[in-house]
Amino acid sequence: MRWTRLLAATTGTAMLVAAVLVGCAVGVRRNLAKTPPSEVIFDDQCHLQDYFDDLARGRDKPPALVRSDEIQTSASEKTLGGRSAYLFGENTSLPALRRLLVENWKPLPAAVTAASQIEVEVRWCDKVGTRWVVSDENVTLHAAGKTVALAPHPCLTAFLFGQALYERRRELVGLPPVSMPQATLPDAGAADLITSD
């Protein structure tokens, strides 16, 4: 009887702690949950067009995929969803991620936003060939030895999985093609002079 009470108390405490951890996610600053995803992208409400243009120009680099598990149907092998973790460092899109975090979530611990590397772990589902971060599970950040839960936000979907959508947006709103950097040409003045004897 005593062990049953102890087990029940321990289980109840564990469930309470889990509920508190889920409920203690960093909240959103800009709530776009009721805005249709197509409108979020088309109106560039996440301010990501410049980011994807920089990726196309090679001025920025996407994050590194460090872990990924996918769920597929056995019959058609169609991907239904999964969980993935992306690493942002100084040589990838870390400044863009920091801006996204500041604009769309309430203040994060300073040690996290100042970290030289941030890992973002999300659960996603496939909708019409595009991955979307699920809205019923928190996003997890790992940085500076800390783990922080974030409330889900449509801008994170756009940031992680929206490259093709933003390429299409550029066409729909009539933006000019992304100008690619010109290859560096050798300086004509640096050529060796040929002199005749």
C-alpha positions in Angstrom: 0.0 0.0 0.0 2.8 2.3 0.9 4.6 1.6 -2.4 1.4 2.2 -4.3 1.0 5.6 -2.7 4.7 6.5 -3.3 4.4 5.4 -7.0 1.2 7.4 -7.5 2.8 10.4 -5.9 6.0 10.1 -8.0 4.0 9.7 -11.2 1.8 12.6 -10.3 4.9 14.8 -9.6 6.5 13.8 -12.9 3.3 14.6 -14.9 3.1 18.0 -13.1 6.7 18.8 -13.9 6.1 17.8 -17.6 3.0 20.0 -17.8 4.9 22.9 -16.3 7.8 22.5 -18.7 5.4 22.4 -21.7 3.5 25.4 -20.4 6.6 27.4 -19.7 7.6 27.9 -23.3 8.8 31.4 -24.4 5.7 33.1 -25.7 5.3 34.8 -29.1 5.7 38.6 -29.5 3.8 38.7 -32.8 0.9 36.3 -33.0 0.2 35.2 -36.6 -1.6 32.0 -35.7 -4.8 33.2 -37.2 -3.3 34.5 -40.4 -3.5 32.2 -43.3 0.0 30.8 -44.2 -0.3 32.0 -47.8 -0.9 35.6 -46.5 2.1 35.3 -44.1 4.3 34.4 -47.1 2.8 36.7 -49.8 2.9 39.8 -47.5 6.4 38.8 -46.3 5.1 39.3 -42.7 8.2 37.5 -41.4 10.6 39.8 -43.4 12.4 36.9 -45.0 12.6 37.9 -48.7 16.0 39.6 -48.3 17.3 36.5 -46.4 16.3 34.1 -49.2 17.7 36.5 -51.8 21.0 36.5 -49.9 21.0 32.6 -49.9 20.4 32.7 -53.7 23.3 35.1 -54.1 25.6 33.0 -51.9 26.0 35.9 -49.4 24.5 33.7 -46.6 24.5 30.0 -46.0 21.7 27.8 -44.7 22.0 26.0 -41.4 23.4 22.5 -41.2 21.0 19.6 -40.8 22.4 17.6 -37.8 19.6 15.1 -37.1 16.5 14.0 -38.9 13.9 11.3 -38.5 11.1 10.9 -41.0 7.8 9.1 -40.9 6.7 7.5 -44.1 3.7 5.4 -45.3 4.8 1.8 -45.9 2.7 1.5 -49.1 3.7 4.6 -51.1 6.8 5.6 -49.0 5.3 9.1 -48.9 6.9 11.3 -46.2 4.2 12.3 -43.7 6.4 14.2 -41.2 9.3 14.0 -38.9 11.7 15.7 -36.5 14.8 17.6 -37.5 17.5 19.6 -35.8 19.4 22.4 -37.5 22.6 24.0 -36.4 23.2 27.7 -36.9 26.8 29.0 -36.5 28.9 32.0 -37.3 29.4 30.7 -40.9 25.7 30.1 -41.5 22.5 32.0 -41.0 22.9 32.8 -37.3 22.4 36.6 -37.6 19.2 36.0 -39.5 18.0 33.5 -36.9 18.7 36.0 -34.1 16.7 38.7 -35.8 13.8 36.2 -36.3 13.9 35.3 -32.6 13.9 38.9 -31.5 11.1 40.0 -33.8 8.7 37.1 -33.1 9.3 35.8 -29.6 9.3 37.4 -26.2 12.8 38.0 -24.7 15.0 34.9 -24.6 17.9 34.4 -22.1 20.8 36.7 -23.1 23.2 33.7 -23.1 21.1 32.0 -25.8 20.8 34.9 -28.2 24.5 35.7 -27.8 25.7 32.1 -28.3 28.0 31.4 -31.2 25.9 28.4 -32.1 22.2 27.7 -31.8 20.5 24.4 -32.5 16.8 24.5 -33.5 14.8 21.3 -33.2 11.4 21.0 -34.7 8.7 18.5 -35.4 7.2 19.0 -38.9 4.5 17.6 -41.1 4.3 17.5 -44.9 1.5 19.6 -46.5 1.2 19.6 -50.3 4.9 19.0 -50.7 6.1 21.6 -48.2 7.2 21.0 -44.7 5.5 23.0 -41.9 6.5 23.2 -38.3 3.6 21.6 -36.3 1.5 24.0 -34.2 0.8 21.6 -31.3 4.3 21.1 -30.0 7.0 23.5 -28.8 10.2 24.2 -30.7 13.4 23.5 -28.8 16.5 25.6 -28.8 19.9 24.3 -27.5 22.5 27.0 -27.0 25.2 27.9 -24.4 24.5 24.8 -22.4 20.8 25.8 -22.1 17.6 24.3 -23.5 14.7 26.7 -24.2 11.3 25.8 -25.4 9.6 28.2 -27.8 5.9 28.4 -28.6 5.5 27.5 -32.3 5.3 30.3 -34.8 4.6 30.4 -38.6 7.7 32.5 -39.2 9.9 29.6 -38.2 8.2 27.4 -40.8 8.9 30.1 -43.4 12.5 30.5 -42.2 13.4 26.8 -42.2 11.3 25.5 -45.1 10.2 28.5 -47.2 12.9 28.9 -49.8 10.8 27.6 -52.7 7.8 29.6 -51.5 9.7 32.8 -51.4 11.1 32.2 -54.9 7.5 31.9 -56.1 6.5 35.0 -54.1 9.2 37.0 -55.9 7.6 36.0 -59.3 4.0 36.8 -58.1 4.8 40.2 -56.7 6.8 41.1 -59.8 10.2 41.6 -58.1 13.2 41.6 -60.5 15.3 38.5 -60.6 18.0 38.1 -58.0 21.1 39.8 -59.2 24.0 37.4 -58.9 27.5 38.7 -57.9 29.8 39.1 -60.8 32.8 37.0 -60.9 36.0 38.8 -59.9 37.9 39.7 -63.0 41.7 40.0 -63.0 43.0 43.6 -62.9 44.1 44.6 -66.3 46.9 46.6 -64.8 48.3 43.6 -63.0 49.2 41.8 -66.2 52.9 41.4 -66.9 54.2 43.9 -69.5 55.9 42.3 -72.5 58.8 44.4 -73.6 60.8 43.9 -76.7 64.6 44.0 -76.7 
